[in-house]
């Protein structure tokens, strides 16, 4: 929930203790603690599309700053009522040197707003795209790592959804996300008078006042698929399957000791602001409360620390929560076990926020947490240095009865087809390709009556065309050799569909088109006319293709460029 570092002990001790202001002190103390639910560019490329309206990148790192092929961009995203994560950025630079280049994204003027607001998530999506584009211009591979504190992790989820239609889709250029204390299931401080008070203070100091539901309201606790509070919109979307998410939680334990001997401990299972279950709660935090089977890969870590009760007690007293004793310990333990956010729990959590090394406000700069971030980034750098193996997906468009599979739709018009033979995409006798090519019948499932077919348009839209043959379709032997992929998603995000007959353009170097790619400028997966093999090079786990333009007059073009195949789709039978 706030900035990169919290108030020091001197600031805590300086809180006024005049008579008659105990309640005000408690509210102020909790407001300051609640600040932390969300902690720790200028100049887009001239050729880039205009940023979304309302974006302000003046205090974010310029996207062109220090970009070079050997320095992986790491974008840091702060949280609710927070400030740019400069201290975290500096610590990571000290760890990695020029192996990384840090970029801080600053939306602090709007940081009382909810993560999905037009001033925040869409602007981050644009910013990430521009950092990636500038990295590519410098000779890099476009890939960007994100480190986000608190609500910044939720901002990143909305941003990747906002950037899904980008070219390339944002998920393909943000393969690794690391979160620090992100309240995936909200915070007990969210939606209370304390978060509202903090937002009021933000407004006093010049931040924008959120209309309708605020970030503080939307950060209220919720469980498995439970809707967000009114006016907060939909739950944060799931991350795409291309993303590896690492969740780091702060986990404080308070030790009660006498004369240096530990009597017992009070495990808070929280960083003072966000509970460990919430910081690790991504798998149940989205729509339906159950992540999709093809969702992102998730790892959970904890930054554990201990703080002596004497320090916590001093902070509790200074913050105006009273004088805790053994009885308060008993009440606190009972409330923690029952998941009740009572006054004693508030006192312990609020005081621990200021005193514990792994608390929410200290998490982005705590050395133990930074070591875990560093370890995760090292793994990401090593993985990104090696091209990933091509992912192979089988798409089954029909049931055993020949009906459309769940999620597939059918065009009601029947296309007459003839001359059905083995489809180049499958080794199954149930997959055929029929004439004419205008019927789109190159990847077809035969229904049990052997006269009717359902044909796939492409592997990602889940649309089928119905077709009918005047004569029964005989069983066909699969074509020799490996089947051709039905569709390809390339490393740059291009979607390429297998050629289906018709007259295509050409090139002077005798390359011909094998797949058509969905780019603004026509681009094709090519294969040399004299080749008897596949357009897809499958000699290693990372498949590649040759890509380039063609023209009606067979013009001369530069040699095709080699691009990695991220995903290959094949049709399957039930």
Buried (B, 14 or more C-beta within 10 A) or exposed (E): BBBBBBBEEEEBEEBEEEEEBEEEBBBBBBBBBBBBBBBBBEBBEEEBEEBBEEBBBEBBBBBBBBBEEEBBBBBBBBBBBBBBBBBBBEBBBEBBEEBBBBBBBBBBBBBBBBBBBBBBBBBBBBBBBBBBBBBBBBEBBBBBBBBBBBBBBBBBBBBBBBBEEBEBBBBBBBBBBBBBBBBBBBBBBBBBEBBBBBBEBBEEEEBBEBEEBBBBBBBBBBEEEEEBBEEBBEBBBBBBBBBBBBBBBBBBBBBBEEEEEEEEBBBBBBBBBBBBBBBBBBBBBBBEBEBEEEBBEBEBBBBBBBBBBEBBBBBBBBBBBBEBEEEBBEBBBEBBEEEBBEBBBBBBBBBBBBBBBBBBBBBBBBEBBBEBBBEBBEBBBEBBEEBBEBBEBEBBBBEEEBEBBEEBEBBEEEBEBBEBBBBBBBBBBBBBBBBBEEBBBBBBBBBEEBBBBBBBBBBBEBBBBBBBBEEEBEEBEBBEEEBBBBBBBBBBBBBBBBBBBEEBBBBEBEBBBBBBBEBEEBBBBBBBEEEEEBBBBBEEEBBBBBBBBBEEEEEEBEEBEEBBBBBBBBBBBE
